[in-house]
Amino acid sequence: MLRIDPSGSVHSEFTITRLSDGYYGERFYIVSGCAAHDYDLDFLQKSKPAGTDILLRDVTNQYGVLGWA
């Protein structure tokens, strides 16, 4: 997913992977670039619809990701 501002500039990008359903229902794993971690986490937290049971959990320190380009 690309985050683009109204002028067309890319702010960040991240990959969303759907995991098997868990105790709380649907689960997703989101990976973004390390330089945009705080920016993307803030965006996701502020984008949660009001009144929903969406739980965001930062597991950055529990998992690693290998990027291959």
Beta strands, then each sheet from edge to edge (+ up, - down):
strand 1: 2-4
strand 2: 10-22
strand 3: 25-32
sheet 1: 1+ 2- 3+
end
